[in-house]
């Protein structure tokens, strides 16, 4: 007989064996506690990862804001010579005209005349003229095209301005080292300074 009856209640017969695995109504309280603990850890880890991503994004946004503000001032310090200025770096370079003016001021050379018109094709043509001039000056523009500038790609516009600064403001500067006849470019000198300042930190290697 597979079961016994007591006071009208049907009781399962164990025969000395543990049937908890066979009875769906039975559960292991210890396993439940473990599962709940793991779920809590996953939630905490997920919250920590979310906080970290949010913090990193906030720092990146802050850095981008500072770069934009600094580069805008730098661009305007040159454009004021010809009575021009930019208000928003991400939009005011989009037609290519201010970019051509900036490069003419920095290089002292005459670029092809900017195309008149405000259509996208006119903007792309003007930015292309600026980019072609930079390429003729052996300036390496990695993954930067005219459409990126016209469309206001913030990171690539910042990269373009920094590249122009390196080429026309820093690259040609030479610094004579103290008590030495050796000279370094401003870029190399800046790199050396960064290396000296971070020399005591084992986890930092500035190249």
C-alpha positions in Angstrom: 0.0 0.0 0.0 1.5 3.4 -1.0 -0.2 5.5 1.6 -1.8 5.3 5.1 -4.9 7.0 6.4 -5.1 8.8 9.8 -8.2 10.7 10.9 -9.4 10.8 7.3 -6.2 12.5 6.1 -4.2 10.9 3.3 -0.5 10.9 4.3 2.4 10.1 2.0 4.4 7.1 3.0 8.1 7.8 3.2 9.4 4.2 3.7 12.4 5.8 5.4 13.4 7.8 2.2 13.5 11.5 1.6 10.9 12.4 -1.0 11.4 16.1 -1.0 12.8 16.0 -4.5 9.7 14.1 -5.7 7.1 16.3 -4.0 6.6 19.7 -5.7 5.1 21.1 -2.5 8.4 20.6 -0.6 11.2 23.2 -0.8 14.6 23.7 0.7 14.6 26.8 2.9 18.4 26.9 2.9 18.5 26.9 -0.9 15.8 29.7 -1.0 18.0 31.8 1.3 21.0 31.3 -1.0 18.9 32.2 -4.0 17.6 35.4 -2.4 21.2 36.3 -1.3 22.5 35.9 -4.8 19.6 37.9 -6.2 20.4 40.7 -3.7 24.1 40.6 -4.7 23.2 40.8 -8.4 21.0 43.8 -7.7 23.8 45.5 -5.8 26.3 44.8 -8.5 23.9 46.0 -11.1 23.3 49.3 -9.2 27.1 49.7 -8.7 27.7 49.2 -12.5 25.0 51.7 -13.3 26.4 54.2 -10.9 29.9 53.7 -12.4 28.6 54.2 -16.0 26.7 57.3 -15.0 29.7 58.7 -13.2 32.0 58.0 -16.2 29.5 59.6 -18.6 29.2 62.7 -16.3 33.0 63.1 -16.3 33.2 62.7 -20.0 30.5 65.3 -20.5 32.3 67.7 -18.2 35.6 67.2 -20.0 33.9 67.8 -23.3 32.3 71.0 -22.0 35.7 72.3 -20.8 37.3 71.4 -24.1 34.6 73.1 -26.1 34.8 76.2 -24.1 38.6 76.3 -24.3 38.8 75.6 -28.1 36.1 78.1 -28.8 38.1 80.8 -27.1 41.2 79.7 -29.0 39.4 79.8 -32.4 37.9 83.3 -31.6 41.3 84.7 -30.6 42.4 84.2 -34.2 39.1 84.9 -36.0 38.8 88.3 -34.4 41.6 89.4 -36.6 39.3 89.3 -39.5 36.2 90.5 -37.6 34.6 87.0 -37.2 33.8 84.8 -34.2 32.0 81.6 -33.4 29.4 81.2 -30.7 28.9 77.5 -30.9 31.9 75.5 -32.0 29.7 72.5 -33.0 27.5 74.5 -35.4 29.4 77.6 -36.5 32.1 75.6 -38.3 29.5 73.6 -40.2 29.4 75.8 -43.3 33.2 75.6 -43.7 33.7 79.4 -44.0 35.1 80.0 -40.6 37.2 76.9 -40.9 38.8 78.3 -44.1 39.3 81.7 -42.5 41.0 80.1 -39.5 43.4 78.1 -41.6 44.3 81.1 -43.7 45.1 83.1 -40.6 47.2 80.3 -39.0 49.1 79.3 -42.1 49.4 82.7 -43.8 48.4 81.1 -47.1 45.4 81.6 -49.3 42.9 78.8 -49.5 40.4 78.3 -52.4 37.6 80.8 -52.1 34.6 79.5 -50.1 31.5 78.6 -52.1 28.5 80.8 -51.5 25.2 79.2 -50.5 23.8 77.6 -47.3 22.7 74.2 -48.7 24.3 71.1 -47.4 26.3 70.5 -50.6 27.8 74.0 -50.3 28.8 73.4 -46.7 30.4 70.0 -47.6 32.3 71.6 -50.4 33.8 74.3 -48.2 34.8 71.9 -45.4 36.3 69.6 -48.0 38.5 72.6 -49.1 39.7 73.0 -45.6 40.4 69.3 -45.1 42.3 69.0 -48.5 44.5 71.9 -47.4 45.3 70.2 -44.1 46.2 67.0 -46.0 48.5 69.0 -48.2 50.1 70.2 -45.0 50.7 66.6 -44.1 48.2 66.8 -41.3 46.8 63.3 -40.4 43.1 63.4 -40.0 41.9 60.0 -38.9 38.3 59.2 -39.4 37.3 62.8 -39.9 35.3 63.7 -43.0 33.5 66.8 -44.2 30.1 65.3 -43.3 31.3 64.9 -39.6 31.9 68.7 -39.4 28.8 69.7 -41.2 26.6 67.4 -39.1 28.1 68.8 -35.9 29.9 65.6 -34.6 31.2 67.1 -31.3 34.0 64.6 -30.6 35.4 64.8 -34.1 35.1 68.6 -34.2 37.1 68.8 -31.0 39.6 66.3 -32.5 39.9 68.5 -35.6 40.6 71.7 -33.6 43.1 69.9 -31.4 44.9 68.6 -34.5 45.0 72.1 -36.0 46.4 73.4 -32.7 49.1 70.8 -32.7 50.0 71.5 -36.3 50.0 75.3 -36.3 50.6 76.3 -32.7 52.7 73.6 -31.0 54.6 71.5 -33.6 56.8 74.4 -34.8 57.7 75.6 -31.3 61.1 74.4 -30.1 62.3 74.6 -26.5 66.0 74.7 -25.6 66.6 72.6 -22.4 68.4 74.2 -19.5 72.1 73.7 -19.5 71.9 71.7 -22.7 72.2 72.3 -26.4 69.4 69.9 -27.1 66.1 71.3 -28.3 62.7 69.7 -28.1 59.5 70.4 -29.8 56.7 71.8 -27.5 54.8 68.5 -27.9 57.8 66.5 -26.8 58.5 68.9 -24.0 54.9 68.6 -22.8 55.2 64.8 -22.9 58.4 64.9 -20.9 56.8 67.1 -18.3 53.8 64.7 -18.0 56.2 61.8 -17.6 58.2 63.6 -14.9 55.0 64.5 -12.9 53.7 61.0 -13.0 56.9 59.1 -12.5 56.0 58.3 -8.8 52.8 56.5 -9.9 53.6 52.8 -10.8 50.3 52.4 -12.6 50.7 55.4 -15.0 52.8 55.3 -18.1 52.4 58.3 -20.3 53.5 57.8 -23.9 
